[in-house]
Amino acid sequence: MTAAVNITRLLDGAHLRADLVQRGADRLMVTFDYRRLDRDGFGPFVPSEQFAEAGFDQLMIATRDNDWFINPDTPALESVCRDLRRQYSTAQALGYSMGGFGAFRFSRALGLSHVVAVSPQVSIAPQLVPFETRYTREARRFDPALGDLTAIFDAGLRGHILFDPFNLSDLTHAQMLQVLYPRVALVRLPGGGHPCTRILRDVRRAGLIQALAMTPSRGPTALQSAHRAARANHPAYWRGLQHAAAARHPVWSSIARQSAANMADVAQDGVDEGGDSA
């Protein structure tokens, strides 16, 4: 018999929403909204069937703007998280990019035991991350005090940060986060892009990220193996290697450039012949 589903809006603010999908579980999975270039207010409400089938209730945290969850509703969300946490034996979280920052920002209020953050930022405040130039418009209204992880971090938090080491900004964010959260392991997915899921998505193995969030004790081996098996035949990996190696390893960069070009030619041949270019 399928468990009854009860959906409750715990926070309905002008800037943030928090919706609880209850199925009678004693474990909580918290998910966070991600940055969208086409954002126009709050996005669609889509609970995860994968989390439900694994025996989790789900708290879905959404934001109206690409603001990294830092706005006048932030203190209210913290209060909601603290109150809700008392109802569960354990709480885990999953977030992508901006959502990964959110997972760390609210980890203490949620009493998280484990977090999976995919290409997260440690901050977007220019004074803290002057190398970060991708979010300059959003950074203008980012409150560095309210978004300061150094004031609220939990050094005992465990988890995994997934990132593409070819992306220097994401690599730096990951390393800075690990200084604050030394028990959170770094998982390198070279060529995955931002967020670092492209290769796994293209071979339909991105579900391994959700699996890691649900069962962290298994570790990232299966995820890394799937990525490693797919990257050699993916042009994004070779393009990433080309740019990463250009300054110090020009020979490798040249080899990578040619490999990416060869794969592009093969893909084009498949399209011209009416075949499956994937």
ZIDA-V849413 format. One record per residue. N is the residue number from 1. PHI is phi in radians with two decimals (999 if undefined). D_LAST is the distance of its C-alpha to the last C-alpha in Angstrom with 2 decimals. Layout:
n phi d_last
N PHI D_LAST
N PHI D_LAST
This chain:
n phi d_last
1 999 39.61
2 -1.31 37.27
3 -1.15 38.92
4 -1.12 40.15
5 -1.91 38.30
6 -2.14 40.40
7 -1.95 38.96
8 -2.20 41.36
9 -1.51 41.11
10 -1.43 42.91
11 -2.46 42.69
12 -2.23 42.51
13 -1.60 43.15
14 -1.23 42.74
15 -2.01 40.13
16 -2.25 38.83
17 -2.23 38.24
18 -2.35 38.17
19 -2.00 37.34
20 -1.83 38.03
21 -1.78 36.31
22 -1.81 38.80
23 -2.25 38.39
24 1.49 41.37
25 -1.46 39.63
26 -1.84 41.44
27 -2.02 38.39
28 -2.08 36.89
29 -1.91 33.37
30 -1.87 33.44
31 -2.12 30.46
32 -2.16 30.61
33 -1.02 29.27
34 -2.12 26.90
35 -1.17 27.21
36 -2.25 25.74
37 -1.15 26.05
38 -1.70 26.73
39 -1.04 29.24
40 -2.45 32.14
41 1.55 34.18
42 -1.20 33.24
43 -1.52 29.81
44 -1.20 29.18
45 -1.74 30.57
46 -2.33 27.97
47 -1.12 29.27
48 -1.58 27.03
49 -1.22 27.29
50 -1.09 26.03
51 -1.17 29.06
52 -1.09 31.34
53 -1.14 30.41
54 -1.50 31.09
55 1.59 34.55
56 -2.02 34.43
57 -1.35 35.98
58 -2.27 34.00
59 -1.77 35.44
60 -1.89 33.23
61 -1.86 34.39
62 -2.13 33.44
63 -2.21 34.63
64 -1.27 35.41
65 -2.18 34.54
66 -1.38 32.42
67 -2.08 35.53
68 1.08 34.49
69 1.17 36.80
70 -1.87 39.80
71 -2.89 42.08
72 -1.06 45.37
73 -1.53 43.89
74 -1.00 42.91
75 -1.07 46.26
76 -1.14 46.14
77 -1.15 42.72
78 -1.02 44.08
79 -1.12 46.98
80 -1.05 44.77
81 -1.11 42.71
82 -1.10 45.89
83 -1.16 47.41
84 -1.18 44.36
85 -1.02 43.86
86 -1.14 47.19
87 -1.52 45.82
88 -2.21 43.24
89 -1.30 43.54
90 -2.68 40.51
91 -2.42 38.02
92 -2.24 34.58
93 -2.53 32.20
94 -2.41 28.63
95 -2.63 27.81
96 -1.99 25.10
97 0.96 26.32
98 -0.95 29.41
99 -1.15 29.39
100 -1.16 29.58
101 -1.05 32.71
102 -1.02 34.02
103 -1.07 33.71
104 -1.27 35.88
105 -1.08 38.20
106 -1.87 39.18
107 -1.10 38.91
108 -1.24 42.70
109 -1.07 43.53
110 -1.53 41.14
111 1.01 42.36
112 -1.17 38.85
113 -1.66 38.59
114 -2.76 34.97
115 -2.34 32.39
116 -1.99 28.67
117 -2.04 28.02
118 -1.80 24.61
119 0.88 25.14
120 -1.44 28.64
121 -1.91 31.45
122 -1.43 34.98
123 -3.08 36.33
124 -2.12 35.78
125 -1.21 39.49
126 -0.99 39.88
127 -1.22 42.92
128 -1.68 41.03
129 -2.23 37.63
130 -1.10 38.47
131 -1.34 35.21
132 -1.50 33.23
133 -2.00 32.76
134 -1.43 29.78
135 -2.17 31.97
136 -1.11 35.18
137 -1.16 35.76
138 -1.18 35.49
139 -1.15 37.55
140 -1.09 40.52
141 -1.91 41.29
142 -1.38 40.28
143 -1.47 43.42
144 -1.16 43.40
145 -1.32 46.12
146 -1.20 44.56
147 -1.73 41.18
148 -1.41 42.72
149 -1.24 41.27
150 -1.18 44.01
151 -1.54 46.55
152 -2.38 44.99
153 -1.22 42.69
154 -2.00 43.00
155 -1.15 42.89
156 -1.55 42.60
157 -1.08 39.31
158 -1.84 36.65
159 2.82 32.90
160 -2.43 29.71
161 -1.87 28.37
162 -1.70 24.67
163 -2.82 23.80
164 -1.67 22.00
165 -1.20 24.77
166 -1.26 23.36
167 -1.61 24.45
168 -1.08 28.20
169 -1.11 29.28
170 -1.17 27.43
171 -1.07 28.76
172 -1.16 32.25
173 -1.01 32.10
174 -1.07 31.09
175 -1.17 33.94
176 -1.18 36.42
177 -1.13 35.56
178 -1.22 36.09
179 -1.10 39.56
180 -1.33 40.43
181 -2.14 38.66
182 -1.14 39.09
183 -1.58 38.05
184 -1.60 34.58
185 -1.47 32.22
186 -1.60 29.65
187 -2.11 26.14
188 -1.54 24.10
189 -2.19 20.30
190 -1.07 19.81
191 1.50 17.06
192 -1.30 16.54
193 1.42 18.08
194 -2.24 20.52
195 -1.12 20.61
196 -1.46 19.06
197 -1.90 16.49
198 -1.02 13.28
199 -1.16 11.83
200 -1.09 13.30
201 -1.09 12.04
202 -1.16 8.34
203 -1.82 9.17
204 1.02 11.67
205 -2.14 14.66
206 -1.13 16.38
207 -1.06 19.04
208 -1.14 20.44
209 -1.23 21.89
210 -1.10 23.84
211 -1.09 24.88
212 -1.14 26.34
213 -1.12 28.19
214 -1.40 29.67
215 -2.26 30.58
216 -1.11 31.13
217 -1.12 33.20
218 -1.28 30.16
219 1.32 29.15
220 -1.57 25.78
221 -1.01 25.20
222 -1.10 22.49
223 -1.12 20.62
224 -1.14 21.04
225 -1.13 20.10
226 -1.12 16.73
227 -1.14 16.10
228 -1.12 17.50
229 -1.17 15.44
230 -1.61 12.09
231 -1.20 13.41
232 -1.09 14.06
233 -1.88 10.52
234 -2.04 9.84
235 -1.08 11.44
236 -1.09 13.19
237 -1.11 15.19
238 -1.24 16.40
239 -1.15 17.28
240 -1.11 19.19
241 -1.13 20.92
242 -1.00 21.83
243 -1.27 23.67
244 -1.18 25.19
245 -1.61 26.61
246 -1.00 27.83
247 -1.28 31.37
248 -1.91 32.35
249 -2.37 30.05
250 -1.07 29.36
251 -1.15 28.45
252 -1.08 25.66
253 -1.09 24.56
254 -1.15 24.48
255 -1.08 22.49
256 -1.12 19.89
257 -1.07 19.82
258 -1.19 19.32
259 -1.09 16.52
260 -1.09 14.60
261 -1.14 15.55
262 -1.09 14.50
263 -1.15 10.89
264 -1.14 11.03
265 -1.13 12.66
266 -1.11 10.24
267 -1.08 7.39
268 -1.17 10.35
269 -1.04 11.48
270 -1.11 8.59
271 -1.18 9.38
272 -1.08 13.03
273 -1.58 13.09
274 1.39 11.75
275 -1.55 8.86
276 -1.57 5.42
277 -1.34 3.78
278 -1.31 0.00
